C-alpha cells in the first residue's frame, strides 16, 4: 500500500479539488502567517494575531475555499487509529506535565483560559493544518503528481506547525525545560500526531475526532502550568 492509497479520501463528502489559488493561499499560510503573528504579537499582544489566525485563516479562509468546516457527525471514529493517536497524545501530555514550567497565574484567568481558549484553539487550528495539506494533495489528479503533492503538503503542514509554535506560541505560552527522556518523547510525538490528524480526518469524515484529541493537549497545558492567556492578549 503506497502513500496515495493510504491517505486517499474514504468519505465522498470531503472530496475537495484544489486550484492554483489554493496552492498560493496555502503557501502564504504556511510560510508567512507565523511571521505575521509574531510581528503583531510584538506590537500589540496576542489578541490581534489570534483574530488573524483563527478568524481569517482557520475559519473564513477554510469555509470559503472548501465550503464547509466539516464539524459534522463522523461516519466512523476509526477506533484503531483514534485509540492509537489517543495513546500518543496521553504520553505526550505526560511528558509535557513533567517538563512544563509553572506559570501559577490567578485561578480566574486559568479557568477562563480553560473554558474559552482551550476549546477554541482545539477547534480552529487543525482546520488550517488540514487545508494546507489538502491544497497540495488534491491539486492534481494524476497519481504520481498527487503523491508528490501529498508529500509537499505533509512537509508544509509540519513546517507551519513548527513555525507557528516557535515564532508565536512559544513567545507567551508556558515554556518547557529540557529533561530527558520526557523532552525527546514530547518532540518526537509531534511527528506522529500531526500526520495522524490528517489521516483521521479523511477516514472519519469529520473534524470532531481531531478536536477530541487536540483539546487534551490544550487543557493539559492550561491545568498543569496553571496558565492564563488573559495578560498576554493586549500589551499596548
PLY file of the C-alpha trace (Angstrom):
ply
format ascii 1.0
element vertex 236
property float x
property float y
property float z
element edge 235
property int vertex1
property int vertex2
end_header
0.00 0.00 0.00
1.51 3.35 -1.06
1.05 6.82 0.38
-1.55 7.84 -2.19
-3.90 4.99 -1.32
-3.26 5.32 2.42
-4.25 8.98 2.63
-6.95 8.93 -0.04
-10.43 10.12 0.85
-12.71 7.41 2.20
-15.69 9.78 2.66
-17.04 11.20 -0.64
-18.49 14.29 1.07
-14.99 15.50 1.94
-13.65 15.48 -1.59
-12.07 18.81 -2.43
-10.35 19.80 -5.67
-7.76 22.50 -5.05
-6.75 25.11 -7.61
-3.62 27.19 -8.10
-5.21 29.81 -5.84
-5.28 27.25 -3.03
-1.59 26.49 -3.57
-0.80 30.19 -3.21
-3.02 30.63 -0.15
-1.54 27.53 1.50
2.00 28.82 0.93
1.07 32.20 2.41
-0.46 30.49 5.42
2.40 28.06 5.95
5.32 30.44 5.47
4.09 33.98 6.11
1.29 33.67 8.67
3.63 32.64 11.53
5.82 35.68 10.81
2.79 37.99 10.70
1.53 36.58 14.00
4.95 37.13 15.57
5.09 40.76 14.42
1.56 41.51 15.60
2.32 39.85 18.93
5.38 42.05 19.43
3.36 45.14 18.54
0.10 44.67 20.40
-0.13 41.34 22.18
-1.83 38.07 21.27
-5.39 39.24 20.55
-4.81 40.65 17.05
-2.71 37.73 15.78
-5.25 35.30 17.22
-8.00 37.12 15.31
-5.92 36.86 12.13
-5.02 33.21 12.75
-8.37 31.86 13.93
-10.82 34.26 12.32
-9.30 34.93 8.91
-7.24 31.83 8.14
-8.76 28.98 10.14
-12.44 29.82 9.82
-13.08 32.28 6.96
-10.44 31.03 4.52
-11.25 27.36 5.01
-15.02 27.95 4.85
-14.60 29.99 1.66
-12.31 27.58 -0.16
-13.72 24.22 0.99
-17.35 25.19 1.52
-17.52 23.59 4.96
-15.63 23.37 8.23
-16.62 19.68 8.45
-17.76 19.80 12.07
-20.38 17.17 11.38
-21.03 13.73 12.78
-18.23 11.33 11.77
-19.11 8.39 9.57
-16.77 6.41 11.84
-14.43 7.17 14.74
-11.91 4.81 13.13
-11.27 3.37 16.59
-7.92 1.63 15.95
-6.42 4.85 14.59
-8.19 7.08 17.11
-7.10 4.97 20.09
-3.53 4.83 18.81
-3.41 8.63 18.48
-5.08 8.97 21.88
-2.32 6.86 23.42
0.34 9.01 21.75
-1.45 12.15 22.92
-1.64 10.93 26.52
2.07 10.01 26.52
2.86 13.40 25.01
0.92 15.27 27.69
2.51 13.21 30.48
5.86 14.29 29.05
4.61 17.87 28.94
3.46 17.80 32.55
6.89 16.53 33.59
8.72 19.37 31.87
6.38 22.40 31.85
7.45 25.47 33.80
4.54 26.57 36.06
3.01 29.98 35.45
0.88 29.94 38.62
-1.50 32.59 37.29
-4.68 33.68 39.14
-7.31 30.94 39.08
-9.97 33.15 37.50
-7.79 33.64 34.41
-6.81 29.97 34.35
-10.48 28.93 34.41
-11.41 31.38 31.65
-8.49 30.18 29.53
-9.60 26.59 30.07
-13.23 27.08 29.08
-12.72 29.60 26.24
-9.24 29.41 24.72
-8.64 25.65 25.03
-11.74 24.54 23.04
-11.45 27.45 20.59
-7.86 26.59 19.79
-8.63 22.87 19.59
-11.44 23.60 17.13
-9.63 26.15 14.96
-6.00 25.19 14.44
-6.41 21.89 12.67
-8.78 23.43 10.12
-5.81 25.30 8.66
-3.45 22.35 9.07
-5.78 20.17 7.01
-6.29 22.91 4.40
-2.56 23.35 3.83
-2.24 19.63 3.23
-5.35 19.39 1.08
-4.29 22.29 -1.13
-1.31 20.32 -2.41
-2.58 16.74 -2.12
-5.77 17.39 -4.10
-4.40 19.83 -6.69
-3.51 17.14 -9.23
-5.47 14.06 -10.21
-2.66 12.14 -11.91
-1.37 9.57 -9.40
2.32 10.47 -9.39
1.71 14.21 -9.19
-0.82 13.70 -6.42
1.71 11.63 -4.50
4.31 14.39 -4.80
1.70 16.96 -3.84
0.79 14.92 -0.77
4.41 14.75 0.35
4.79 18.51 -0.13
1.53 19.06 1.74
2.66 17.00 4.72
6.03 18.76 4.84
4.40 22.21 4.62
1.95 21.30 7.38
4.81 20.21 9.64
6.76 23.36 8.76
3.76 25.53 9.60
3.11 23.77 12.91
6.79 24.17 13.83
6.94 27.83 12.80
3.71 28.91 14.49
4.86 27.31 17.74
8.42 28.64 17.53
7.60 32.20 16.43
4.20 32.76 18.05
3.01 30.31 20.70
6.47 29.88 22.14
6.67 33.61 22.89
3.96 33.59 25.55
2.68 30.09 26.31
4.35 28.29 29.24
7.86 27.10 28.46
9.18 23.58 28.80
12.53 22.70 30.33
14.79 20.19 28.64
14.59 16.98 30.66
15.41 13.57 29.22
13.65 11.40 28.25
10.45 13.45 28.53
11.56 16.24 26.20
12.53 13.75 23.49
9.18 11.96 23.78
7.29 15.25 23.57
9.21 16.41 20.49
9.11 13.09 18.63
5.37 12.67 19.21
4.59 15.78 17.16
5.74 13.99 14.01
3.17 11.26 14.69
0.26 13.35 15.95
0.16 15.91 13.13
0.09 13.46 10.17
-2.25 11.33 12.28
-4.72 14.21 12.44
-4.73 14.43 8.63
-5.36 10.72 8.22
-8.02 10.61 10.93
-9.90 13.48 9.28
-10.05 11.69 5.96
-11.04 8.35 7.43
-13.65 9.71 9.87
-15.22 12.34 7.61
-15.29 14.86 10.46
-13.16 17.29 12.47
-14.70 16.17 15.78
-12.33 13.22 16.41
-9.37 15.57 15.89
-10.94 18.11 18.25
-11.30 15.39 20.89
-7.57 14.65 20.65
-6.40 18.24 20.39
-8.33 19.59 23.37
-6.49 17.12 25.62
-3.24 18.90 24.78
-4.62 22.41 25.32
-6.45 21.60 28.55
-3.42 19.73 29.91
-1.18 22.72 29.24
-3.53 25.17 30.96
-4.08 22.99 34.02
-0.54 21.68 34.51
1.04 25.14 34.20
-1.89 26.99 35.82
-1.70 29.35 32.87
-3.91 32.32 31.97
-3.75 33.78 28.47
-5.51 36.99 29.53
-2.41 39.08 30.42
-0.88 38.24 27.04
-3.87 39.33 24.93
-3.11 43.06 24.87
0.19 44.81 25.59
-0.26 48.26 24.01
0 1
1 2
2 3
3 4
4 5
5 6
6 7
7 8
8 9
9 10
10 11
11 12
12 13
13 14
14 15
15 16
16 17
17 18
18 19
19 20
20 21
21 22
22 23
23 24
24 25
25 26
26 27
27 28
28 29
29 30
30 31
31 32
32 33
33 34
34 35
35 36
36 37
37 38
38 39
39 40
40 41
41 42
42 43
43 44
44 45
45 46
46 47
47 48
48 49
49 50
50 51
51 52
52 53
53 54
54 55
55 56
56 57
57 58
58 59
59 60
60 61
61 62
62 63
63 64
64 65
65 66
66 67
67 68
68 69
69 70
70 71
71 72
72 73
73 74
74 75
75 76
76 77
77 78
78 79
79 80
80 81
81 82
82 83
83 84
84 85
85 86
86 87
87 88
88 89
89 90
90 91
91 92
92 93
93 94
94 95
95 96
96 97
97 98
98 99
99 100
100 101
101 102
102 103
103 104
104 105
105 106
106 107
107 108
108 109
109 110
110 111
111 112
112 113
113 114
114 115
115 116
116 117
117 118
118 119
119 120
120 121
121 122
122 123
123 124
124 125
125 126
126 127
127 128
128 129
129 130
130 131
131 132
132 133
133 134
134 135
135 136
136 137
137 138
138 139
139 140
140 141
141 142
142 143
143 144
144 145
145 146
146 147
147 148
148 149
149 150
150 151
151 152
152 153
153 154
154 155
155 156
156 157
157 158
158 159
159 160
160 161
161 162
162 163
163 164
164 165
165 166
166 167
167 168
168 169
169 170
170 171
171 172
172 173
173 174
174 175
175 176
176 177
177 178
178 179
179 180
180 181
181 182
182 183
183 184
184 185
185 186
186 187
187 188
188 189
189 190
190 191
191 192
192 193
193 194
194 195
195 196
196 197
197 198
198 199
199 200
200 201
201 202
202 203
203 204
204 205
205 206
206 207
207 208
208 209
209 210
210 211
211 212
212 213
213 214
214 215
215 216
216 217
217 218
218 219
219 220
220 221
221 222
222 223
223 224
224 225
225 226
226 227
227 228
228 229
229 230
230 231
231 232
232 233
233 234
234 235
